[in-house]
Amino acid sequence: TKKTIFTELYKNLSKIMSGSGSAKSPPGRVPRQPKRKVAPIAFRNFEREAELLEGSSAKRICLSDIFTPPVDILHKGTWESGMHVARAADKWLLVNLQDSGDFKCQCLNRDVWSDPVIRETISQHFIMCQVSTTSEEGEKFRAFYHATNLPYIAILDPQTGGALDEWPPNVTRDDSHDRLITFLQRRPTPTASENTEAAAAPKSSPQKRAGKVGIELSEEEQMRIAIENSLRETQASSEDDVEEADEDEEHSTEDTTRISLRLPDDTTELLTWPTSHSIDRLRRYVRQRLGGVTPCKLIFSATRSDLLQLDPGTNLRDAKLHPSAVLFVHMEE
């Protein structure tokens, strides 16, 4: 009946209004979720974030700076041009051959070349070149000086191109400082060293010189001590070599030129020849040592020039080989 229907509607409406009952949501409608309190979000401090980013970047930059080469004391050019500069400035040439992928080479920049005392010593007395093994220049240097152990460090005579002092690859900062000072005490400059050694040579006997440590011997002393063995080897090779050796011994130091001759098989012969000897005689000697059948080049390390291109009658003095020189015999392909 109508009365009954209205009664039921009234009861349901009363329940809804009083909250005693729960009305079901119409089908298809999503029930409301209670609201949640959300914590306020603070504004970003972009300045602080920038400082933090710059700080981390600065740390990375500082770390790379530790291993940076000593560019402020390096010669801006090749080691060959450095040799010319050193000769003109009457300084020694210090060459460091490095492999950028070798951590020991990087440590050399960090531990040795960064030392203020070493840097000052190098600036005053040396022309320093740092050469990469991956460059064409580095490959040439490595072949010329047979630099197998890296990092390779050597002090070169700018007059002759000879390596006067080769350092061990694991040299420390203190060792480097001691080596530089010891070297300069014996040889302040190339010019002073040449004059001093020439004056002091007669005061020491071959027996005493032979007892010295090899690294402490000057290039001239090493040549004089080794010359007897070199001449004996020459005597064993041919009778012509014996005649030349006998002629060499009859001349005084002022009239002789000392030659360090490096052959293709990596052996080195130390010769003392009269300065009046010609390039042609040197050519014939080298040709005989190679068996007389192989064409070659005779490279003067100081100028990187082929001496066999000179006039055959040019004597050793005019060829700029006096008083001493380092020559390399290169096989022609």
Secondary structure, 3 states (H helix, E strand, C coil): CHHHHHHHHHHHHHHHHHCCCCCCCCCCCCCCCCCCCCCCCCCCCHHHHHHHHHHHHHHHHHHHHHCCCCHHHECCCCHHHHHHHHHHHCCEEEEEEECCCCHHHHHHHHHCCCCHHHHHHHHHHEEEEEEECCCHHHHHHHHHHCCCCCCEEEEECCCCCCEEEEECCCCCHHHHHHHHHHHHHHCCCHHHHHHHHHHHHHHCCHHHHHCCCHHHCCHHHHHHHHHHHHHHHHHHHCHHHHHHHHHHHCCCHHHEEEEEEECCCCCEEEEEEECCCEHHHHHHHHHHHCCCCCCEEEEECCCCEEHHHCCCCCECCCCCCCCEEEEEEEECC
